[in-house]
Amino acid sequence: MTTREPQTEMKRVPDEDVLVEIENLKKYFVSESGYIDRFKFELDGGLPIEYDINYVKAVDDVSLKIKKGETLGLVGESGCGKSTLARTVLRLLEPTEGSVYFDGEDLADLSGENLRRRRKDIQMIFQDPQSSLDPRWKVGKIVEEPMEAHGMLDDEGRERRAKELLDQVGLDPQHYNRYPHEFSGGQRQRINIARALSTNPDFIVCDEPVSALDVSIQAQVLNTLKELQEELDLTFLFIAHDLSVIRYISDRIAVMYLGEIVEFGDEKEIFNNPQHPYTQSLLDSVPVPDPDQEGRKKILEGDVPSPINPPSGCRFRTRCPDVIPPEEFAFDDEEWAAIRRFTRAVTRREFDRSELAEMKERYFGGLSFRGDTDDVLEESLGYIEDEEWEQAEQLLTETFLEKSICAKEKPEYDVTPEFGSSRHYAACHLHRD
């Protein structure tokens, strides 16, 4: 595996509008099945033998720019890599490859005292407001601890600032000597916010800071964050899986799937003009209060692939309802949908060989395929009759699905925005023309 090499230039001229720039960032983890990067030895005859270890590609080639004073929302399903990206940006995890520029300085190259000094300017608000607070410490000590770690102020000055911060986030400064268990969940999260603000940071990563709170408390905390951002000119990377929260707090939105950014644009553009099937599926999954309104339009297919061996081309293609058929087959929409449904059923072993005639009628009844398609389908049914499921799956996948452009090429397209003029990026081959 390629590993990151130190850069000789640690500083570059920053874009005056951009505070944080993420370039081709990767974070891979060794899977549980292995313990070394590569094991190599030679037999007595000199023939080399190598064993490669599998890697979990939690974050894979992500590039983003976060403007000064804005909130960039990062949304996606659980396990897509959002929190790993956040921790890698802050150097809580070491990047495998790539760069993270903060005000022109590459954080990925910093270490020791240089990194410690930079941490004063970049802080984090964690998801769980209870487990992220030390139950043995009083609130005052919790808020003062970052200031003490960076040598800011004296004891009296830190106490004064801690009480000012408690008041600033909507708590009573007299609660300075209380313990975390004496507060509600929303109040504990406000303590976390006060702690994050204690070092006067420019950039704060909010890792699902309201997901553990009741809806009414969520609104209070979000309003507090927005007020503090305007007052202190803060820049946020805000992570959430709740689209209503993302819409309320964000200026721009990045949609993440299986370690990659699949769509990026202004908040209005993403919510009113989504151009990636995954984004459309997320939006269609949001419950609506009107019982007469149409239900979900983009229903996700299949299961989330393993980040150890993600799909080639478009990573979303194994679940996408809009996979493009291969050009060499003149399928209409109904035929292509039937082939994909049948292939998925074979992959999942959803029937046994005693049901072959019934399955053929269920998936292909009324359809008349041209060319070699019918021969391939009959051959796959023959494999299933002989209980050779893997051969049937391989035949169907290699003949049809892997010949789609969605499987052969990685999609990267800029699309014309309908709301505003900011860049709208969508990683979907539907925009190839």
C-alpha positions as CSV (number, residue, x, y, z in Angstrom):
1,M,0.0,0.0,0.0
2,T,1.2,3.5,-0.8
3,T,2.0,5.5,2.4
4,R,2.2,9.2,2.9
5,E,5.6,10.8,2.4
6,P,6.5,13.9,4.3
7,Q,6.4,17.2,2.3
8,T,9.3,19.6,2.2
9,E,7.0,22.6,1.9
10,M,4.7,23.0,4.9
11,K,3.2,26.3,4.0
12,R,1.6,27.6,0.8
13,V,-0.3,30.6,-0.1
14,P,-3.9,30.0,1.0
15,D,-7.1,31.0,-0.8
16,E,-8.3,34.0,1.2
17,D,-11.9,32.6,1.2
18,V,-10.9,29.0,2.3
19,L,-9.9,28.1,5.8
20,V,-9.6,24.3,5.4
21,E,-8.7,22.4,2.2
22,I,-8.7,18.6,2.1
23,E,-6.8,17.1,-0.8
24,N,-7.0,13.5,-1.9
25,L,-7.3,12.3,1.7
26,K,-7.2,8.6,2.5
27,K,-7.5,6.7,5.7
28,Y,-7.1,2.9,5.5
29,F,-7.2,0.5,8.4
30,V,-5.7,-3.0,8.5
31,S,-8.5,-5.5,8.6
32,E,-8.9,-7.8,11.6
33,S,-7.6,-10.8,9.5
34,G,-4.1,-9.3,9.2
35,Y,-1.4,-7.8,11.4
36,I,1.2,-6.6,8.9
37,D,1.3,-4.6,5.7
38,R,3.0,-7.2,3.5
39,F,4.6,-10.4,4.4
40,K,7.3,-11.6,2.0
41,F,9.7,-14.5,2.0
42,E,11.6,-16.8,-0.4
43,L,11.5,-20.5,-0.9
44,D,14.8,-22.4,-0.9
45,G,14.8,-22.2,-4.7
46,G,14.6,-18.4,-4.6
47,L,11.0,-18.1,-5.7
48,P,9.4,-15.1,-3.8
49,I,6.0,-15.6,-2.1
50,E,4.0,-12.6,-0.9
51,Y,0.8,-12.2,1.1
52,D,-1.1,-9.0,1.0
53,I,-3.2,-7.8,3.9
54,N,-6.6,-6.4,3.3
55,Y,-7.4,-2.8,4.1
56,V,-10.6,-1.2,5.2
57,K,-10.9,1.9,3.0
58,A,-12.8,4.1,5.4
59,V,-11.9,7.3,3.6
60,D,-10.8,7.0,0.1
61,D,-9.5,10.0,-1.9
62,V,-11.7,12.8,-0.5
63,S,-11.2,16.4,-1.5
64,L,-13.1,19.3,0.0
65,K,-12.8,23.0,0.6
66,I,-14.4,24.7,3.7
67,K,-14.8,28.4,3.4
68,K,-14.1,30.8,6.3
69,G,-17.2,31.5,8.4
70,E,-19.4,28.8,6.7
71,T,-20.9,25.5,7.9
72,L,-20.1,22.6,5.6
73,G,-22.6,19.8,6.3
74,L,-21.4,16.2,5.9
75,V,-24.2,13.6,5.6
76,G,-24.4,9.9,4.9
77,E,-25.5,6.6,6.3
78,S,-23.9,5.2,9.4
79,G,-20.5,3.6,8.6
80,C,-19.9,5.6,5.5
81,G,-16.7,7.2,6.9
82,K,-18.0,10.6,8.2
83,S,-16.5,10.4,11.6
84,T,-13.3,8.8,10.4
85,L,-12.9,11.7,7.9
86,A,-13.4,14.2,10.8
87,R,-10.8,12.6,13.0
88,T,-8.3,12.3,10.2
89,V,-8.8,16.0,9.4
90,L,-8.0,16.9,13.0
91,R,-5.1,14.5,13.1
92,L,-6.7,12.4,15.8
93,L,-6.1,9.6,13.2
94,E,-3.0,9.6,11.0
95,P,-3.8,10.0,7.3
96,T,-2.7,7.2,5.0
97,E,-2.3,9.6,2.1
98,G,-3.3,13.1,1.2
99,S,-3.1,16.6,2.8
100,V,-5.2,18.8,5.1
101,Y,-4.4,22.4,4.7
102,F,-5.4,24.7,7.5
103,D,-4.9,28.4,6.6
104,G,-2.2,27.2,4.1
105,E,-0.4,24.9,6.5
106,D,-0.5,21.1,5.9
107,L,-1.7,19.5,9.2
108,A,-0.8,16.1,7.9
109,D,2.9,17.1,8.0
110,L,2.9,18.5,11.6
111,S,4.0,16.6,14.6
112,G,5.1,17.2,18.2
113,E,5.0,20.8,19.4
114,N,4.0,22.2,16.1
115,L,0.9,20.0,16.0
116,R,0.1,20.7,19.6
117,R,0.2,24.5,19.0
118,R,-2.1,24.2,16.0
119,R,-4.7,22.2,18.0
120,K,-5.6,25.4,19.8
121,D,-7.2,26.7,16.6
122,I,-9.1,23.5,15.7
123,Q,-11.5,21.9,18.2
124,M,-14.1,19.2,18.2
125,I,-17.6,18.7,19.7
126,F,-18.3,15.0,20.1
127,Q,-21.5,13.0,19.6
128,D,-22.2,11.7,23.1
129,P,-22.5,14.6,25.6
130,Q,-22.2,12.3,28.6
131,S,-19.2,10.0,27.7
132,S,-17.2,12.9,26.4
133,L,-17.2,14.6,29.8
134,D,-15.1,13.3,32.7
135,P,-17.6,12.5,35.5
136,R,-14.9,13.1,38.1
137,W,-14.2,16.7,37.1
138,K,-16.3,19.7,37.9
139,V,-17.6,21.7,35.0
140,G,-15.2,24.5,35.6
141,K,-12.2,22.2,35.3
142,I,-13.6,20.6,32.1
143,V,-13.9,24.0,30.4
144,E,-10.5,25.2,31.7
145,E,-8.6,22.1,30.7
146,P,-7.8,23.0,27.1
147,M,-6.7,26.5,28.1
148,E,-4.4,25.0,30.7
149,A,-3.0,22.5,28.2
150,H,-2.1,25.4,25.9
151,G,-0.7,27.7,28.6
152,M,-3.5,30.3,28.2
153,L,-4.1,32.7,31.1
154,D,-3.4,32.2,34.8
155,D,-5.7,30.3,37.2
156,E,-7.8,33.4,37.9
157,G,-8.1,34.3,34.2
158,R,-9.1,30.8,33.2
159,E,-11.8,30.7,35.9
160,R,-13.2,34.0,34.7
161,R,-13.2,32.9,31.1
162,A,-14.8,29.6,31.9
163,K,-17.7,31.4,33.6
164,E,-18.0,33.7,30.7
165,L,-18.2,30.8,28.3
166,L,-20.8,29.0,30.4
167,D,-22.9,32.2,30.2
168,Q,-22.2,32.5,26.5
169,V,-23.6,29.0,25.8
170,G,-26.7,29.5,27.8
171,L,-25.7,28.0,31.2
172,D,-25.6,29.7,34.6
173,P,-22.0,30.6,35.5
174,Q,-22.8,29.6,39.1
175,H,-22.8,26.0,37.8
176,Y,-19.0,26.2,37.6
177,N,-18.6,23.9,40.6
178,R,-21.2,21.3,39.6
179,Y,-20.5,17.8,38.1
180,P,-21.7,16.6,34.7
181,H,-24.2,14.2,36.1
182,E,-26.1,17.1,37.6
183,F,-27.0,18.4,34.1
184,S,-29.4,17.3,31.4
185,G,-28.2,16.0,28.0
186,G,-28.7,19.3,26.3
187,Q,-26.9,21.1,29.1
188,R,-24.0,18.7,29.0
189,Q,-23.7,19.3,25.2
190,R,-23.5,23.0,26.0
191,I,-20.6,22.3,28.3
192,N,-18.9,20.5,25.5
193,I,-19.5,23.6,23.3
194,A,-18.0,25.9,26.0
195,R,-15.0,23.6,26.2
196,A,-14.5,23.7,22.5
197,L,-14.6,27.5,22.5
198,S,-12.2,27.9,25.4
199,T,-9.1,28.2,23.2
200,N,-10.6,30.7,20.7
201,P,-10.6,28.3,17.8
202,D,-11.3,29.2,14.2
203,F,-12.5,25.8,13.1
204,I,-14.7,23.4,15.0
205,V,-15.7,19.9,13.9
206,C,-19.2,18.9,15.2
207,D,-19.5,15.1,15.0
208,E,-23.2,14.5,15.2
209,P,-23.5,16.8,18.3
210,V,-27.3,16.7,18.6
211,S,-28.1,13.1,17.5
212,A,-28.3,11.9,21.2
213,L,-30.6,14.7,22.2
214,D,-34.4,15.1,22.1
215,V,-35.8,17.0,19.2
216,S,-36.7,20.1,21.2
217,I,-33.3,20.2,22.8
218,Q,-31.7,19.7,19.3
219,A,-33.2,22.9,18.1
220,Q,-31.9,24.9,21.1
221,V,-28.3,23.6,20.7
222,L,-28.4,24.2,16.9
223,N,-29.6,27.8,17.5
224,T,-26.8,28.3,20.0
225,L,-24.2,27.1,17.5
226,K,-25.6,29.4,14.8
227,E,-25.5,32.4,17.2
228,L,-21.9,31.6,18.3
229,Q,-20.8,31.2,14.7
230,E,-22.1,34.6,13.8
231,E,-20.8,36.2,16.9
232,L,-17.3,34.6,16.8
233,D,-16.9,34.1,13.1
234,L,-16.4,30.4,13.4
235,T,-16.1,27.8,10.7
236,F,-17.9,24.4,11.2
237,L,-17.6,21.0,9.7
238,F,-21.0,19.6,10.8
239,I,-21.5,15.8,10.6
240,A,-25.0,14.3,10.8
241,H,-27.2,11.6,9.4
242,D,-30.4,13.6,10.0
243,L,-31.2,15.6,6.8
244,S,-33.4,18.1,8.6
245,V,-30.5,19.0,10.9
246,I,-28.1,19.3,8.0
247,R,-30.5,21.5,6.0
248,Y,-31.1,23.8,9.0
249,I,-27.4,24.4,9.9
250,S,-25.5,24.1,6.6
251,D,-24.4,26.5,4.0
252,R,-23.0,23.8,1.7
253,I,-23.4,20.0,1.8
254,A,-21.2,17.1,1.0
255,V,-22.9,13.7,0.7
256,M,-20.7,10.7,1.6
257,Y,-21.0,7.0,0.6
258,L,-18.6,4.2,1.3
259,G,-15.6,6.5,1.9
260,E,-16.2,8.8,-1.0
261,I,-18.0,12.1,-1.7
262,V,-20.7,11.4,-4.2
263,E,-22.4,14.9,-4.3
264,F,-21.4,18.4,-3.2
265,G,-23.1,21.8,-3.5
266,D,-25.0,24.6,-1.8
267,E,-27.8,23.6,0.6
268,K,-30.6,24.8,-1.7
269,E,-29.0,23.0,-4.6
270,I,-28.7,19.7,-2.9
271,F,-32.2,19.7,-1.4
272,N,-34.0,21.1,-4.4
273,N,-31.9,19.7,-7.3
274,P,-30.2,16.5,-6.2
275,Q,-28.3,14.9,-9.0
276,H,-27.0,11.7,-7.5
277,P,-29.3,8.7,-7.0
278,Y,-27.9,8.2,-3.5
279,T,-28.8,11.7,-2.5
280,Q,-32.2,11.3,-4.0
281,S,-32.7,8.1,-2.0
282,L,-31.7,9.9,1.2
283,L,-34.2,12.7,0.6
284,D,-37.0,10.3,-0.4
285,S,-36.5,8.4,2.8
286,V,-37.4,11.4,5.0
287,P,-40.9,11.0,6.5
288,V,-43.4,13.6,5.5
289,P,-46.4,14.6,7.6
290,D,-48.9,14.7,4.6
291,P,-50.5,11.2,4.1
292,D,-51.6,12.1,0.6
293,Q,-48.1,12.9,-0.6
294,E,-46.3,10.3,-2.8
295,G,-44.1,7.8,-1.1
296,R,-40.5,7.0,-1.7
297,K,-39.3,7.2,-5.3
298,K,-35.7,6.0,-5.1
299,I,-35.6,2.8,-3.1
300,L,-32.1,1.5,-2.4
301,E,-31.3,-2.0,-3.7
302,G,-29.1,-4.6,-2.1
303,D,-26.7,-4.3,0.9
304,V,-23.9,-1.9,1.6
305,P,-20.7,-3.4,0.1
306,S,-17.6,-4.1,2.2
307,P,-15.1,-1.2,2.4
308,I,-12.4,-3.8,2.2
309,N,-13.3,-4.6,-1.4
310,P,-15.5,-1.7,-2.7
311,P,-17.2,-2.0,-6.1
312,S,-15.2,-0.8,-9.1
313,G,-16.2,2.3,-11.0
314,C,-19.1,3.9,-9.1
315,R,-19.2,2.6,-5.6
316,F,-23.0,3.1,-5.4
317,R,-23.7,0.9,-8.4
318,T,-24.5,-2.3,-6.5
319,R,-27.5,-0.5,-4.9
320,C,-28.4,2.1,-7.5
321,P,-31.8,2.0,-9.1
322,D,-30.4,3.9,-12.1
323,V,-27.5,1.7,-13.2
324,I,-26.8,2.3,-16.9
325,P,-27.1,-0.9,-19.0
326,P,-24.1,-1.9,-21.1
327,E,-24.0,-0.5,-24.6
328,E,-23.6,-3.8,-26.3
329,F,-27.0,-5.0,-25.1
330,A,-30.1,-3.2,-26.5
331,F,-32.1,-3.5,-23.2
332,D,-35.2,-1.5,-22.6
333,D,-35.8,-0.3,-19.0
334,E,-38.0,-3.3,-18.1
335,E,-35.6,-5.9,-19.4
336,W,-32.6,-4.3,-17.7
337,A,-34.5,-4.1,-14.4
338,A,-35.5,-7.7,-14.7
339,I,-31.9,-8.8,-15.2
340,R,-30.7,-6.8,-12.3
341,R,-33.4,-8.2,-10.0
342,F,-32.7,-11.8,-11.1
343,T,-28.9,-11.3,-10.5
344,R,-29.5,-9.9,-7.1
345,A,-31.8,-12.9,-6.2
346,V,-29.1,-15.3,-7.4
347,T,-26.5,-13.4,-5.3
348,R,-28.7,-13.7,-2.2
349,R,-29.7,-17.3,-2.9
350,E,-33.4,-16.3,-2.6
351,F,-34.8,-19.5,-4.2
352,D,-33.7,-23.1,-4.7
353,R,-33.5,-25.2,-7.8
354,S,-37.0,-26.7,-7.3
355,E,-38.4,-23.2,-8.1
356,L,-36.5,-22.5,-11.3
357,A,-39.5,-22.6,-13.6
358,E,-41.5,-20.3,-11.3
359,M,-38.5,-18.0,-10.9
360,K,-38.0,-17.7,-14.7
361,E,-41.6,-16.7,-15.1
362,R,-41.5,-14.3,-12.2
363,Y,-38.5,-12.4,-13.4
364,F,-38.7,-12.8,-17.2
365,G,-42.3,-13.6,-18.0
366,G,-43.5,-11.6,-21.0
367,L,-40.0,-10.5,-21.9
368,S,-38.3,-11.5,-25.2
369,F,-34.5,-10.8,-25.1
370,R,-32.5,-10.4,-28.3
371,G,-29.0,-11.7,-29.2
372,D,-27.1,-13.9,-26.7
373,T,-29.0,-12.7,-23.6
374,D,-31.4,-15.6,-23.5
375,D,-28.6,-18.1,-23.9
376,V,-26.7,-16.5,-20.9
377,L,-29.8,-16.6,-18.7
378,E,-30.5,-20.3,-19.6
379,E,-26.9,-21.1,-18.8
380,S,-27.2,-19.4,-15.5
381,L,-30.3,-21.4,-14.7
382,G,-28.4,-24.6,-15.6
383,Y,-25.7,-23.7,-13.0
384,I,-28.4,-23.1,-10.4
385,E,-30.0,-26.5,-11.2
386,D,-26.6,-28.1,-10.6
387,E,-26.4,-26.0,-7.3
388,E,-23.4,-24.1,-8.7
389,W,-24.5,-20.8,-7.4
390,E,-21.2,-19.0,-7.6
391,Q,-20.8,-19.9,-11.2
392,A,-24.2,-18.5,-12.0
393,E,-23.6,-15.3,-10.1
394,Q,-20.2,-14.9,-11.8
395,L,-21.7,-15.4,-15.3
396,L,-24.5,-12.9,-14.8
397,T,-22.3,-10.3,-13.1
398,E,-19.5,-10.5,-15.7
399,T,-21.8,-10.7,-18.7
400,F,-24.1,-7.8,-17.7
401,L,-23.4,-5.7,-14.7
402,E,-19.6,-5.4,-15.0
403,K,-19.9,-4.2,-18.6
404,S,-21.9,-1.1,-17.6
405,I,-20.0,2.1,-17.6
406,C,-21.0,2.4,-13.9
407,A,-18.7,-0.6,-13.2
408,K,-15.8,0.4,-15.6
409,E,-15.2,4.0,-14.9
410,K,-15.1,6.2,-11.8
411,P,-17.7,9.0,-12.2
412,E,-16.7,12.7,-11.6
413,Y,-18.9,15.4,-13.1
414,D,-19.7,19.0,-12.5
415,V,-23.4,19.7,-13.3
416,T,-25.1,23.0,-14.0
417,P,-26.6,24.4,-10.8
418,E,-30.2,25.6,-10.8
419,F,-30.0,27.5,-7.5
420,G,-27.1,30.0,-7.3
421,S,-23.8,29.8,-9.2
422,S,-21.6,27.7,-6.8
423,R,-20.1,24.4,-7.9
424,H,-22.4,21.4,-8.0
425,Y,-20.5,18.1,-8.2
426,A,-22.1,14.7,-8.7
427,A,-20.3,11.4,-9.0
428,C,-22.8,9.7,-11.3
429,H,-22.5,8.6,-15.0
430,L,-26.0,9.8,-15.7
431,H,-24.3,13.2,-16.3
432,R,-21.6,11.9,-18.7
433,D,-23.2,13.7,-21.7
